[in-house]
């Protein structure tokens, strides 16, 4: 079994690399991949870089070049569900692209012909996420994540995305990874930590170090169970 683990930022994969310590570095497709050999599986870890294009390229490389059979995306997201607080954990049951706009042709926001507005994540991986959260004593939300090549910190834009897509959180990579995995028939899940609440316009509340420690424990436990 080969499992791919992605994060958009170096800070999101660094704790994982520090935990495993022993890995092979492989350069491919303009990116760096870290190959970890465990007893019964191989884990490919990579920083995708920010945005939908880079994350789609990284996911495609993981699957088509490195043979990853499952993909986990781990990182941060902004809340647009008022129930979510900074530091909360969620997995995406569905993902959409909030910045796709072909409404001039009569399509709904987020719709691309020969595709769907929402991509569904893998229920089995999501169940593992729920099990791990329970075992570690974490509460984990299940929600809809909207992705786009924009950093969203305007309250009115957050409200529009919430109303249009019934989304709970917003980020810049998950939906493009979902589209790649869906088209290549590879199970995937997207795990996000809330970095700012619906009313915040900056990231001052977010404790990156503490969340990083918690997230690496969570992802390691997920990898063990896959």
Buried (B, 14 or more C-beta within 10 A) or exposed (E): EBBBBBBBBEBBBBBBBEEBEEBEEBEEBEBEBBBBEEEEBBBBBBBBBBBBEBBBBBBBBBBEEBEBBBBBBBBBBBBBBEEBEBBBBBBBBBBBBBBBEEEEEEBEBBBEEEBEBBBBBBEEBBEBBBBBBEEEEBEBBBBBBBBBBEEBBEEEBBEBBBEBBBBBBBBBBBBBBBBBBBEBEBBBBBBBBBBBBBEBEEEEEBEBEEBBEBBBBBBBBBBEEB
